[in-house]
Amino acid sequence: MTDRLLHFVQHPFGRRIARLLNLPQPVPLLRRQNAWVDEELAGRSVLAIAPGSTAPLPSLLAAIVAQGGTPSGDGPVRTLVIDATGCRDLAALRALFEQAQLAMVRLAPGGRILALTSAGVMSAAEAACLHAVQGFVRALAKEIGRRGATANALVLQEGAASMESLAGALRFFGTDRSAYVSGQVLSWRKDIEPTIDEERAPVALVTGAAGGIGAATARRLALDGMRVLCVDVPAARQPLEALTREIGGSLLAADLTAPGAVDELVDAVRRLQGVDVLVHNAGITRDRTLARMSPSEWDAVMAVNLAAILAIDARLDEAALLNAGAREICLSSISGIAGNAGQTNYSASKAALIGYVGARAATLDERGGTINAVAPGFIETAMTRRMPLMVREAGRRLNALKQGGTPADVAEAIAFLASPGAHPLTGQVLRVCGQSLLGA
């Protein structure tokens, strides 16, 4: 879908008109959406600062080098890493202000900022100062969004500051793979050696794979060498077949709410010797205000968006078909965080998934696996194309980047959560929303 304003303001005449009318002036986002490479920071100038400490964590500096980052010197900064683990008093917060302010002058358009803070036992005053970093990052993200830049923060749990762990974080949050992720604060736990079977290609299962986010996800995971089982309803068989031919995957055309469909899916997974990456993407909407919503509209949304996921997971657990170290990703939504008028059914189903991943994380952790939710904001899809013009424009602009995201942006976040480097994340929600003002 074409964002006409985004294209219009790239021309001098368009920018003048936009300024006169006080219109948003979004800039094209710098994106990277190919397969993972060994050195994700290669070609990027990196600046690391450490307010409150004499120097950045040695493991952080080693991670930057390991990922191919080069010191920025006095030139433009494409990736700024703020080691704020030492921001435990007011003097350190003042140093954060001073050092980050100087760095802003050098931050390149489309730059990436990753701040690291810490958790653990501390005094109330230390907790206050460390938590201040989170508000600082969220506010900064809103300031730099107009330049296509992003800022995110990770709260390092005890033992989470190893070189390998921080390298995993930098591969996504420090690069253009996180182009539509901004203003997010996530807990980053101690890393462990991921369980990987080197002798076979990982198997990924993606539901709702025939189009939009599902198809983009299937394509992206295939780039990383995964064998992808693409699942969608029988009515979508034609695009599903085209997709599987394109990526060399397999397909299952089934309505997952129909009797016997989950058993059919389990049989397909068994033939593939289990699943390593499980992406619950299938979802529907049946929008109507609560006063006018019919029981069938409520039930249909709950059946697809929640009940099918619970049934699939229960059967895969029973059959022991989630392989050791498996990654599970559920597609939630900003609507599940902020709510949306006319979507009590949809918002409830997507909020349910947030609760689900938080509770199920401990179960998968016992097997070396993880589960997280991805919450997209306004994404340019066939569904948003059908929105009324004014509603669509509001959805596009109500975020720090002043534009909608793409299915590939969501797919990149899913590919990150499916990667070995994302093991420190589990039971959490990664918003892919351009720092939406909804639910902020």
Secondary structure, DSSP 8 states (H G I E B T S, - for coil): ---HHHHHTTSHHHHHHHHHTT-----------S---S-TTTT-EEEEE-TTSSS--HHHHHHHHHTT-EE-TTS-EEEEEEE-TT--SHHHHHHHHHHHHHHHHHEEEEEEEEEEEE-SS--HHHHHHHHHHHHHHHHHHHHHGGGT-EEEEEEE-TT---HHHHHHHHHHHTSGGGTT--S-EEEE---------TTS--EEEEESTTSHHHHHHHHHHHHTT-EEEEEE-GGGHHHHHHHHHHHT-EEEE--TTSTTHHHHHHHHHHHTT-EEEEEE---------GGG--HHHHHHHHIIIIIHHHHHHHHHHHTT-EEEEEEEEEE--HHHHH--TT-HHHHHHHHHHHHHHHHHHHHHHTTT-EEEEEEE-SB-SHHHHTS-HHHHHHHHHSBTTSS-B-HHHHHHHHHHHTSGGGTT--S-EEEESSSBSTT-
